[in-house]
Amino acid sequence: MDEEFYHEPVLLNETLDFLINSSTGSPKTSADSQKRVYVDCTLGGGGYTKKILDSTEDSVVIAVDRDVHAITHCGNVLSNYKERIIFMQRNFGDIANIIKDAGFEAVDGIVMDLGLSTYQLSHEAGFSYQQDTALDMRADKDQKLTAGDVMNTYDEKELAGIFYTFGEMRYSRQIAKEIVQQRKIKSFNTTFDVVELLKSKVPPRFLNSDLSRLFQAIRIEVNNELENLEQVLAEGTGVLNEGGRIVAVSYHSLEDRIVKNAFRSDEKLLVITKKPVEATEEEIEVNVRSRSAKLRAAEKNSKGKGSKNKYMK
Ligand SMILES: C[S@@+](CC[C@H](N)C(=O)[O-])C[C@H]1O[C@@H](n2cnc3c(N)ncnc32)[C@H](O)[C@@H]1O
């Protein structure tokens, strides 16, 4: 597995610029008295972690992913850095305990690149509507709830709520009703069972975008994605050193809204990105996944919002 393509990092240089520059405007170096410690909350293929380690002389990265494949893969491809990485197969929502368990009280930077890796989309069951696989969608296979459970056991109201809230779908109620009708005859077992259902309900020109929304909604529910994000943002500031940065890259409006509001409402954070940073045309051309990416960054400053924010124009 270590040799195959895993994931092309999005907004890599921009993310690192925001993450490793302290409030003094320059990255700390090994001349500083203490090692810098960063948390990569979403290790994936290790693109961000490697870049942090290459860009800072003496830093340590706590590398977190709840998907065991990401941890195994990076254990192999980043083996040259093993003295400087602490791997944690955990949910980033538990960030305060993760940092404590790694042996630290606080860290100098926290980064998260949300959603799925390309590997998960193409190799793990349930995530892609373009392949016929079991309705799984669990990033952490130790967890119990699967996409199949959602489709086959949630009641009509619950399903409609998920499709509306997490998928921002137009026909959420009709789709939920249809699911409940159809599963009386045959349960939903594979991704193509879901595709067939939508094909029968949605005009062809909307099919792909509605499939994306439906799959996104189920995935968010199965992996409790929005609550985990709220939790890491709520706990993150408490375990960040003064002047430390928190950088989040999100891929849809629900996530971006949570990040924006959490940064704005946190008294200890100064927002560095007035508007979210987006990928350049050049990056989008070579990495289509970057098209929807939005990067936001903030810095811990205990003087709080009252102090003048020198980053914003
Ligand atoms: C977009 S990929 C990260 C790619 C990575 N930046 C790179 O350069 O390869 C997102 C990763 O975050 C992980 N992830 C998503 N939610 C998580 C959570 N709550 N806790 C831990 N890992 C999570 C996924 O399993 C996936 O591997």
The ligand as an SDF file (V2000), in Angstrom:
LIG
                    3D

 27 29  0  0  0  0  0  0  0  0999 V2000
   -8.3220   15.4160    3.2240 C   0  0  0  0  0  0  0  0  0  0  0  0
   -7.5710   14.1230    4.1210 S   0  0  0  0  0  0  0  0  0  0  0  0
   -6.0890   14.8540    4.7190 C   0  0  0  0  0  0  0  0  0  0  0  0
   -4.9980   14.8730    3.6810 C   0  0  0  0  0  0  0  0  0  0  0  0
   -3.6610   15.3300    4.2200 C   0  0  0  0  0  0  0  0  0  0  0  0
   -3.6580   16.7510    4.5630 N   0  0  0  0  0  0  0  0  0  0  0  0
   -2.5470   15.0660    3.2290 C   0  0  0  0  0  0  0  0  0  0  0  0
   -1.7960   15.9920    2.9170 O   0  0  0  0  0  0  0  0  0  0  0  0
   -2.4260   13.9270    2.7690 O   0  0  0  0  0  0  0  0  0  0  0  0
   -8.5570   14.0700    5.5620 C   0  0  0  0  0  0  0  0  0  0  0  0
   -8.1450   13.0000    6.5650 C   0  0  0  0  0  0  0  0  0  0  0  0
   -8.7130   13.3650    7.8150 O   0  0  0  0  0  0  0  0  0  0  0  0
   -9.1570   12.2290    8.4770 C   0  0  0  0  0  0  0  0  0  0  0  0
  -10.2020   12.6450    9.4190 N   0  0  0  0  0  0  0  0  0  0  0  0
  -11.3950   13.2110    9.1190 C   0  0  0  0  0  0  0  0  0  0  0  0
  -12.0840   13.4550   10.2400 N   0  0  0  0  0  0  0  0  0  0  0  0
  -11.3000   13.0650   11.2760 C   0  0  0  0  0  0  0  0  0  0  0  0
  -11.4510   13.0840   12.6960 C   0  0  0  0  0  0  0  0  0  0  0  0
  -12.5710   13.5420   13.2730 N   0  0  0  0  0  0  0  0  0  0  0  0
  -10.4400   12.6210   13.4490 N   0  0  0  0  0  0  0  0  0  0  0  0
   -9.3030   12.1620   12.8790 C   0  0  0  0  0  0  0  0  0  0  0  0
   -9.1160   12.1000   11.5390 N   0  0  0  0  0  0  0  0  0  0  0  0
  -10.1030   12.5440   10.7520 C   0  0  0  0  0  0  0  0  0  0  0  0
   -9.6560   11.3220    7.3790 C   0  0  0  0  0  0  0  0  0  0  0  0
   -9.6730    9.9800    7.8260 O   0  0  0  0  0  0  0  0  0  0  0  0
   -8.6410   11.5980    6.2680 C   0  0  0  0  0  0  0  0  0  0  0  0
   -7.5910   10.6820    6.2910 O   0  0  0  0  0  0  0  0  0  0  0  0
  1  2  1  0
  2  3  1  0
  2 10  1  0
  3  4  1  0
  4  5  1  0
  5  6  1  0
  5  7  1  0
  7  8  2  0
  7  9  1  0
 10 11  1  0
 11 12  1  0
 11 26  1  0
 12 13  1  0
 13 14  1  0
 13 24  1  0
 14 15  1  0
 14 23  1  0
 15 16  2  0
 16 17  1  0
 17 18  1  0
 17 23  2  0
 18 19  1  0
 18 20  2  0
 20 21  1  0
 21 22  2  0
 22 23  1  0
 24 25  1  0
 24 26  1  0
 26 27  1  0
M  CHG  2   2   1   9  -1
M  END
$$$$
